[in-house]
Amino acid sequence: MHGLINRAIQCFVRDTYGPGKWSTVIRNSGVGVSDFEAMLTYDDSVTEALLNALATDLRKPRASVLEDIGTYLVSDRNVEALRRLLRFAGICYEDFLQSLNDLPGRAHLAVSDLDLPRLDLRAMAGGRFFLTVEPRKPNGMVGFGFVMVGILRAMADDYGALVMLDHRGERQGIEKIEITLIEAAFASGRDFNLGARSA
Amino acid sequence: MSSAKSPGKAAPLPRKDDSQTPATASPADPPPDMARLIWNALDTLCPMHCIVDATGHLTHVGPTLQKLRPESPMAGARFLEVFQTTHPRDIHSMGALRAVAGHSARLRLRLRDRPYTDLQGVLAQTSDGGAIINLSFGISIIEAVQDYDLTNADFAATDLAVEMLFLVEANSAAMDASRKLTRQLQIAKIAAEEQAFTDTLTGLKNRRAMDHILTRMIDAGQGFALMHLDLDFFKLVNDTLGHAAGDFVLETVARIMVEETRDEDVVARIGGDEFVLIFHRLCDRTRLEEIARRVIARLEVPIPWQGESCRISASIGTTLSIDYPFPEAAQMLSDADQALYAAKRAGRALNVFHGDEVKTGT
């Protein structure tokens, strides 16, 4: 798994629950690494072990831990860079949704060895959308869809849109998310300035 | 296109939603409906275009281009008063500007007042003697979005400007992460090297470091003295009081030798109770003899350890680089060793210089 993913989990735990919790998770997971490097690659089993240890420790289902990670990635001030990169994709929430198919390509442009799952958005009538999330490898990690739910929810806040999100489960490794855009301009959202430099 | 009009008079900036209401057009020179349609289309397709008439005046300016000077409407001004050409250089007339179309049709421009944003443009002649010029920021986009507070909506959907900004930002984030990793690896490398050249118990240089330094000093042709110091009765401390006491004695010995030498000198532990001291640019026998005696005297002060007293001493053999026409590390170490054993045979707690072994009488 790409180091960025493990690093994201580490920052999430550290910023949300504190360094003590991270030490506990590291100890319980038995992965033997305490500080993940964003630019290195780790065995896939490391990520699995981290997530399992974290879910056990927090007494939360793995799915909601993953969703929290997605929300954290967009809304926490410590990871402002990622929110900005996502905001480049569209001028409004719907525009952002339409650009999701390009997201793995955009990620690839930024970090050439980062392979995100394939994303495919279908627009339905009445402001409804279906997003499918499909791992690139046949036995790739399932659960990225939950991270996407967290990201989509936080991005809706960011754009000031009102949405309903529903993870519709997984079939043969392909996850499906239902998105209902209730109101595009529900709240004022957060500023996005093309030229601002993230910290 | 609108016909030529008197210079200095501003043409109205049409809005997209004005297209159905020609009554709001300027009383001076209302553009015909066809022109409006074209203006509206151009505003959407290339929001940084402008239209120049035969007299060189701007008759229409795309919304994003106008956003660069929100306080002063560009329409009505002379194109060459707002922009200066940087390539081709020194274009001063509409005729020369139109002539660009006959060549590459490409222009490089700069705004005449602050911020002096650089722009690149492409020009097409119109049938009425004017021109349509489409502009873009090129590489100056990074500053431009900051200077003018531009948003995604200011660029045409087909414009790659926003993708470029995305890439610049993504790339700098990735570079930051790489740089951080490189820095950490660098720190780890320095630590590993330090460790490879350090005796972990005493913090002194180790044999490997000593070999390096000795070779370097010989290569540099500098004069120096080499002392080989061997502790006396250390084995006794180790055997009677244990290794912990032995380690404590070694740490104390190391501290004393560092204190008795200068910063530029080298103290290395090259074996269990063997040390090498290298004195930079010091070949004075009298001074070296003083140092040797002082070190031995201090080492002979009993070292208290857990209620016990550890008593040791030391013997030293010294050799000087200036005694050799061509100093060699191995030869000097061997000679210092020979002098050391002469000191031991002469009754310990002594320093003997190489070459004086015979005089010690043993």
Interface residues (C-beta under 8 A of the other chain):
Chain A: L4 E37 A38 M39 L40 A81 R84 L85 F88 A89 G90 I91 R106 L109 A110 V111 F192 N193 L194 G195 A196 S198
Chain B: I142 E143 A144 V145 Q146 D147 D149 L150 T151 N152 A153 V162 E163 L165 F166 L167 E169 A170 N171 A173 A174 A177 S178 K180 L181 Q184
